[in-house]
Amino acid sequence: MEKNYILKKGTDIAFKNHVDECVGTGRMGLALQKEYMDQLKVVQEEIGFKHIRGHGLFSDDMAIYHEYEEDGVTKVEYNFTYLDLVMDNYMSVGIRPFLELGFMPSKLASGEQTIFYWKGNTTPPKSYDMWCDLVVATLKHLMERYGADEVVTWPIEVWNEPNLPGFWKGADMEEYTVLFEKTFKAIKSLDKRFRIGGPAICGVEDGKHMKFFMDFLTEHKLPIDFITRHHYTSEFPENSGHYSYIRLVELHESMTSVERSRDIIDSYPDYKGIEMHITEFNTSYVPDAPIHDTNQNAAFTASLLAILGDTSESYSYWTFGDIFEEKGVPFTPFHGGFGMVANGGIRKPTFYAFKFFKDLKGKCVLREEDAVVCRDDEGVYRGVLFNSNTDRIGRKLEMSFTADADDTTYTLVTKTVDEHTCDPLKVWHDLGEPSSPDDEQMELLRSSDKPFIETRLIEAGDGKARFDINVEEFGLVYFELKLVKICPDRGYDYDRVMRGEPKAKNA
């Protein structure tokens, strides 16, 4: 398919690029593992996110909440040892938490319902006063350790997906609003600068639940700081063995739920225009969907990154890495995990969707269904091109660009991620799908996880620089077009070298 695009300086197309605001993780206690932190370091060094959000702050493996008997009286004490270690680990790689308040400590819970392999309790507290004391004590400790001015900048979200019965007993949204209001008021009493949001709903009857929550906010006149929801873009999975196979929903169809939430929020005068944050998004919502490891996932994610900023102040990819245990410990390094980095520190293709969008700078001069291009004040063009589709149809994009430019020489740098150039999943498959790759196999896998880089010299004329870029099916291409001045060393003749001639041409 041929496409022709014009890049004009002075253009300023609306494009809100919040790609680095937040990224997701599994439960917080996993941050105590070395492999987890190794993967997070890769992500932070090459992409760099501002916040990280995950479950399990108050789950039993974090060991914060304790009860004991003394003189026949039940008393409460808090242990922040693991919390400090986790937060120190986050700070060491330059990322701050987006605090999700959950799940319920078993000793504080009103019931025994749990979710996931690691048994996060999803029932209301037996005492809301004791719950609020726990939340406030935890925030006070963090403020004392890291400074109040720092900690009040960490966004806070109350619970996770309360509209699902697995995550909140009975999916009782009325009970959730009790939790929200009491938690909100307790935190604001501690320090009104804290920014607090909810309801963190997923896509099941999302319109009904969002409207219910907004009605509640209006009735109780709660000055919430932002609204949160989740966004997944696939149909129900078909299960086979350890894996879940999904079909993607067409891009714009998948966005209707997000747009509906934005419209519902804006229909309430007191909350019109308030920030909306997508605190989880991915293609599939299960951690064993093989699509997550593919180039198709990368291209589709890129198409989402091009449009999510239209409605949302942040969109947190679920998750950065594959140390993740909702359904248990995975059997193989490629297992359809949510992460953009596979176990062993292997960058999946989706990693580069985030890396490429993070590298965009300047004003947007082109925004199409398969391309976003920006131009900075130095006249450098940077673009991300993506060939995304819900199905394999054999489409190749042949893209031609005409860019406003000075009549001089430019360098065109392209970085390509597709099924021919950056596909560690295929390498793993061709190696026999080893569940425990040896050192030699790991070296091959890590060598296969990088983009293919090409450079070209472009001679601009008549105020235009013209160039073509092809994007294979499910491919991503990042490009930069910038001025270059060739400055050879004395006696160095590149053309002569390339001709393979020992003597000068005119000798």
N, C-alpha and C positions, 0 to 999 in steps of 0.2 A: 504494500500500500504506500503510495507516494503522498508526501505532505510537504507543503511549502510555507515557511514562516518568515516574517519580517521582524527584525529587532531594531526598534527606533530609540535613539537616545532621547531623554526628556519624558519618556513614557513612565507612568506611575500607576500600575494596575493594582487594585486591592488584593493583597495577599498577606495574611497573618500567619507567620511561620513560628509556631510555638513548639517546634519539634523537640527542644531540649528541656522543657519545663519539668517533666516528671517521667519516671520509668517505674515499672512494677517489679515486684519480687515475690517469692513465696513467703512463707511465714517468717517472721522477724528472727526467730532463733537460729535459722539456717546461716545467718551472718557470722556465726561462730566457727564455721567450717572454712578450712583453707581454700579448697577448690572454689567455693562460693566467692570468696574475696578475690581470688585470682581472676575469675571471670569478670567481676565488677571492676577490677583495675583495668582490664582490657577495654571495657566499655567506657570508663571515665577518661582514660588516656587518649582514646581515639575519637570519642564522640563528646562526652562531658555533659551529663544531666545535672540539673539543679536540685531535684528532689527525687526521693524514692518512697514508694508506698507498697505496703504489704500487710498481710493478716498477722494475727497472733500476738499482738503487743502484750495482752493480758492472759494469754493461754498458759497452761501449767508448765510448759517447757521453759518459759522465761522466768518462772519461779518468783514473781513479784509479790503475789498476795498469799499471806499465811494467816491461819488462825491457830490459837493454842489456848489451853485451859490453865487458869491460875486462880487458886482459891475458889474453885467452883464457878469461875466466871470465864466466859469465852472472850478472848481478846484478839486484836488484829495487829499484825506487824507486816512491814514491807521490806523486801530484799531487792535492791537495785543492782546487784553484782553483774548479772548478765546484761541488763539494760545498758549499763555503762560500757561494757565491752562492745556491744553492738553499735552504740552511738559513736564510740571512739573509732571503730572500724569505718563507719560511714564518713566521719569527719576526715579520716586519714586519706580518703580518695576524693575529697572535695564535694561530697553530696550530703544534703540535709533531708531529714524525714518529712514526708507528708503523712502525718500521724493518723492512722485508722484506729479508732477506739474499739477494740474487740480482740478476741472473743471473751467469754465470761470465764473467770477462774472457777474451777469446779467447786471450791469451797464457798464461793459467793453465789453460785448458780441456784436457780429455783427448781431446776430439773436436770435430767441426765442426758438429754438429747445432744449428740455430737455429730460432727461432720469431718470427713476426710480420714485418711490413714492415721493422722496424728491427733485425731479426736479433739478438735476445737469445740468447746461447749457453746451452743447457740440458743440458750434459754435466757429469759430476763433475769435480773438479779433478784435474790431473795429479799434484798433491802436496797431501795434506791438511794437512801442516805449513805449506806456503806459503799455503794458503787461510786457515788459522787466523791466520797472521801478518797477512794482509790485513785480516781482520775486526777483530782486536785493534788494529792500527795505526789503522784508521779510527775506532774507538770512542775510542781514546786522543786522537786529534786533536780529535774533537768535545768530549771532556771538557775538554781544554785551552782550547778556544775558547769554549765556552758554560758551562763549570763542571761539575764532576763531579756535584754534587748535582742539577743540572738534568738532565743527560743520562741518569743512571740511572733517571729516571722515564719515559723513552721506551720503550715496549714493543718487543720484538724478536721477529720471526717468522722461522724458518729455512726459506727457500725458498718456493715457490708451486706448489701442485697437483702434488706428485710422483707421485700416482697416475695421472696422464695422461702417455702416452709423449711427447707434444709438449713438455711442460714439464720432464720429467726422463727422460733417455734410458732407454728400455725400461720406463718406469714401475716401475723396480726399487726397491721399497720397502725391501728389505734394504740396498741401497746408500744409500738415503736415511737410514736409521737410523744408518749410519756417519757421514754428513755431520752429522746432528743431534747425535749424542753428542759428537763431537770439537768441534763449534762451541760447544755448550752448555758443555762443561768449560773451553774456552779463555776464553769470556766471563766465566764465574763466577770464574775465576782472576784475571782483571783486576779485577773488582769484583763481589762476591757479591750486591750490591743490584740488579743488572740483572734484569729480569723477561723471561723467555724462553719462547716457546711454539712449537707446531707441532701437527699436521703440515700444516695448510693444504690439506686435501684438498677436492676437489669431490664432486659427487653420484654419480659413477660407482663402483659397488660400494663405496659409502662405508662401509657397515657392516663389510664384510670388512677394509677398510684401517684403519678406526678401531680395530677389535679387534686387528689386527696391531701397530699402534703402541702401544696400551695394554699388550699383552703384553710388548713390548720395554721399555717404561718400567718395568714391574714387575720384569722379569728383571734389568735393569741398575740398579734402584733409583735412577732419576734423579728428583730433586725438581723436576720441571718446574713452571713458575709458572702456566701456563694452556694450554688446548687450543684450537686454531683449526680452522675449516672454512669452506666457502663454501655459498651457498644461492641457487639460481636456480629460478624457478617456471614454467617453460614446457617444452613438448615440443620435439622436434627441429624446427628451422626448415625452411621450404620456400623455396628460393632463386629469385630472379628479378632478373636484371640486377645492380645494385649492392646489392640489398636482400634481407633475410631476414624472412619472415613467420612468426610463431609463434602458437601457441595456448596460452593460459594454463592451468595446472593448477589445479583447485579449491583454495581456500585451505588447508583443513585437510588435504587429501591432500598438498599440497606440503610441509606442515610435518612429515610423518611421518619424513623423513630427519633433520631437526634433532632431533626428539624421540628418534629411535633413537640418535643420537650421544650425547645427554645420558644416556640409559639405559645405554648401553655404558660410558661413563666412570664413572658412579655404581656400576656393578657391580664395580668394582675398589676394594677397601676403602682402599687407600693414596691414592686420587685422588677419592674420593666427594666431591661438592660443589665440586670445583675449578672455577675460572672457565672458561667456554667463550665464545669470541669468534667471531662470524661476520665474518670480515675481508673478505668480498665478498658483496653480495647485490643482486639486481635481479630484474625479471621475466624478461627474456631474457639469455642469456650471450653474445650477439653484438652488436657495435657498429654494426650496420646494420639494426636491427629497428625499423620505423616506429612500433610501439606505444610506444616510449620517449618519443615526442614528444606523446603524447595525454593527454586527461583520464582515459581508462580506466586508463592506467598510474598516474596520480596517485591515483585512488581505490583501486586494488588495493594500491599501496604503503602507503597509509594503513591499510588493513586489516592489513598485515604489521606496521607500526609499533605497532599496538595489542596484538600478541601476542608479538613476538620477545623482549621482555624476560623472558618466562616461563622461557626456557631459557638466555639469553645475556647476558653483561655488556656486550657492545657488538655493534652490527650496522652494518657500514660499507657505505653505498650506493656502488655502483660505477657512475658516478663523479660528482664534483661538476660537471664541465664537459665540453665537447665538443672541446677541444683534445686529440686522442686519435688514435693512428696504428697500431693493431694491424693493420688491413687497408689502411693507406695513408691519405693525406690525403683527407677527404671532399670531394665535389663541390658540395654545397649546404649552406646553414645548417641546414635540417631534413633530416636524413639517417638518422634512427633512432639517433643517438648515445646512449651511456649517460648523458650528463650531464643534470643538472637545470637547467643553464644552457646555452642554445644559443650558437653563435658570433655575436658582435655584442652579447653581454650580455643576450640575451632570456631571461627566466625562463620555463621550461616549467611546465605545471601541477604536475608532481611537486615542483618547488621548494617549493610551498606546503604539501604534505603534511608536509615537514620543518619549515617555518616554523610551521605551526599546532601541531604536537605540541611544538615547542620552547616555545611560549607557554603551554602548560598549566602551572598552578601549584596547589599545595595537595594535599589528599587526594582520592583518586578516590572519587566518589560514584555513578558509573554506568559500567559497562563491558559493552557489548553488542556484537553482531556488526557493528553499524553506528554505534556511538557510544562515545566516551570523554568523561566530564565530571568535572572536578575542582572543588573548593571550597576557597578559601584562608581564612586566619584572619580576613580582613576581611569574609568573607561573599560574596566575588565568585565567581560560577560562570563557569568557562571550559570550553568543550567543542569537540570536533572530531566532525563528523558526516560519514559517507562512504557513498555508494551504489555499492558495488563488486560487480562480477560478471565472470565469465570471458567472457560473451557479451552482445551487445546484445539485451535482451528488452523494452525500453520501460517499465521499472519506474521509477516516481516514488515517493519516500518522503515521506509526510505525517506529520510527527513532532510530537506534542503533549507538552509538558513541564509538570509541576506541581512547583514548587520551594518548599521551606521558605524563608520570607522574612518580614521585618517588614512591618507594614501601612503601607506608604508607597510612594513612587514610585521605580521602577527604570528604568534605561536598558538596552535590549537592543541590542547592536551585533552585526551579522552581517557576515562577509566570505565572499563566495561565489566559488568557482572551479568553473566547469562549461563546457559547450560553448556556452553562450549569453553568458557573462560574461568568460571568460578563456581564450581559445583561439587563441594566436598561430599555431598550425599552420594553422588554417582561414584566417586572414587571409593568410598566405603563399600558401596554395593559391589563394585568390581573387584574389591579385595576379598570378597566372600562374606560381607556383613559380619565381621568379627565382633563379638560382644565385649571382648577385652583386647583391643588392638595392642600389639607389641610396639616397641620403640620405633622400629623401622616403619611400621604402618602409620603410627602417629605422626611421624615426620612427613610422610606423604600427604596425610590428611591436612596438616597445618600448611603445607606448601601449596595446597590446592584451594585455599580459602581467601585468595587475594585477587583484586581486580586485574584485568589485562590493561596495561598502559600503552598508549600510542601517542606520538607527537607528529605534527605536520607544520610546515611553514605556509602561511597564507599571505599572498600579495594582494593588498587592498587597492582598489582603483575606483575613480569616480565617487569617492566617499563611501564605498561599500566593501565589506569583506564577505565573501561567499564561501560556504563550505557545506558538505553533506555528511550526515551521520546515519548509519544504519543501526536499527535496534531489533535484535532477534526476538522471537516469541518469548514472553516472560522475562525479557531482558531489562536491565537498568544501564544507563550510560550517564556519567557525569562529565561535563566538559567545561574547560576554561579557554577563553580567547583573549589573549593579552598581547600588548606591544612587546617586540623583542628587538634587540640590537646585537648583531653578530660581531663579536670582538675577538678575532683570531690572534693567536700568538704569532710572533714573527716567523715567517716561513711555513706556517701551517696552511695547507690547502685541502679542505674537506672534500671538494669535488674530485681532486686528484686521487685522494685516498680511496674514494668510492669507485673510481674507474679502474683501480688496481694497476695504475701505470707507474713504473719506477722513475720515469723521466717526465719532465714537464711536457705538456701537449705541444708547445711551440718550439721545443728544443731541437 
